[in-house]
Amino acid sequence: MALGTQWKWIGAGMAGAFRSGLDYTAIGSTATALGVKLTPELFNDIRLLERESLRVWSARR
């Protein structure tokens, strides 16, 4: 949830804008601020959630 404001958006002209993925540079600093150890496994879990979120948002367009 702490990364909820860290989505990158791309403008698509008349089609509007869409999320292209998380800003990966924010993941480490957010984890540190929250006292969370960012392991490779956790990073992969975040990427899985990112892909699923993008899939759902794409289906809604």
C-alpha positions in Angstrom: 0.0 0.0 0.0 2.9 2.3 0.7 3.8 2.2 -3.0 0.3 3.2 -4.1 1.5 6.7 -5.2 4.6 5.4 -7.0 3.0 4.4 -10.3 4.5 5.7 -13.5 1.9 7.1 -16.0 2.3 7.5 -19.7 0.2 9.9 -21.7 -1.5 8.4 -24.8 -2.9 11.4 -26.5 -6.6 11.2 -27.2 -6.7 7.8 -25.5 -5.8 9.3 -22.2 -3.1 8.1 -19.9 -2.3 4.7 -18.4 -0.1 3.2 -15.7 3.1 1.6 -17.1 4.5 0.1 -13.9 5.9 1.0 -10.5 8.8 3.5 -10.1 11.4 0.9 -9.1 13.7 3.6 -7.6 11.0 4.3 -4.9 10.8 0.7 -3.7 14.1 0.6 -1.8 13.6 3.9 -0.1 10.0 3.0 0.8 11.1 -0.3 2.3 13.9 1.4 4.3 11.5 4.1 5.6 9.1 1.4 6.8 11.9 -0.8 8.3 11.2 -3.6 5.8 14.1 -5.7 4.6 13.9 -5.8 0.8 14.9 -9.3 -0.1 15.0 -10.8 -3.7 11.9 -12.8 -2.8 10.0 -9.7 -1.6 11.0 -7.8 -4.7 9.7 -10.6 -6.9 6.5 -10.6 -5.0 6.1 -6.8 -5.6 6.8 -7.4 -9.3 4.1 -10.1 -9.4 1.6 -7.7 -7.8 2.6 -5.0 -10.2 2.0 -7.3 -13.2 -1.4 -8.4 -11.9 -2.5 -4.8 -11.2 -1.5 -3.7 -14.7 -3.4 -6.7 -16.2 -6.6 -5.8 -14.2 -6.3 -2.1 -15.1 -5.7 -2.9 -18.8 -8.8 -5.2 -18.8 -10.9 -2.3 -17.5 -9.9 0.1 -20.3 
